[in-house]
Amino acid sequence: ALLRGAPARIDRRMDRGGERVVDRTRIERRVAELRGALAELVRVRTALRAAADAAADGGGPAPERLRAIERELEQQLGKLDRLGRALLDDAGALRRTGNALQDGLTDIRMQSSRTLFQRLAPQVRALARAAGKSVRLVTLGGETEFDKSVADQVSDALIHLLRNAVAH
């Protein structure tokens, strides 16, 4: 089916879709940074193992080397902590953008009751002509919006009510 909607509504949804791409790209970048930090931790662990093995063989590393490895490990743990928090923030932004996009897509499906009333008016005129009666259709609440599928579902029932109103 052809998507119809106010251009401004569609433009806002397209902007939200673009924001999701930006959010996803940011998350992918953070994941790459996390992988790099993990690789660095593996390197530090390997250096620590080598130092521990050397110490076990009696030719232990100088205390300065162990302190340097400890500092590297502390830096990497801090980096992982920051990246983890940033990734959570990015995931939250992606969730918010996704919710806004979903709300916007729902908004596109909305139509005003005025649209439904406009579809009913010609049918009421035809019913009145067929019955030989003068009928005036007065509608209120034209700015009220509802899902288009609801309009499709109630349209036949409204025609039936109007047909009865014209006949009686």
Residue pairs with C-beta under 8 A, 6 or more apart in sequence:
3 10
3 108
5 108
9 104
9 107
9 108
10 108
12 104
13 101
13 104
13 105
13 107
13 108
16 97
16 100
16 101
16 104
17 101
19 97
19 100
19 101
20 94
20 97
20 98
20 101
23 90
23 93
23 94
23 97
24 94
26 90
26 93
27 87
27 90
27 91
27 94
30 83
30 86
30 87
30 90
31 87
33 83
34 80
34 83
34 84
34 87
37 76
37 79
37 80
37 83
38 80
40 72
40 76
41 73
41 76
41 77
41 80
44 69
44 72
44 73
44 76
47 69
47 72
48 69
48 73
51 60
51 61
51 65
51 66
51 69
54 60
54 61
55 61
106 147
109 147
109 148
109 149
110 145
110 146
110 147
110 148
111 145
111 146
111 147
111 148
111 151
112 142
112 143
112 144
112 145
113 139
113 141
113 142
113 143
113 144
113 145
113 146
113 151
114 139
114 142
114 143
115 151
116 151
116 154
116 155
116 158
117 137
117 139
117 142
119 155
120 137
120 155
120 158
120 159
120 162
121 137
123 159
123 162
124 135
124 137
124 162
124 166
125 135
127 135
127 162
127 163
127 166
127 167
128 134
128 135
128 166
131 166
131 167
133 166
135 166
137 162
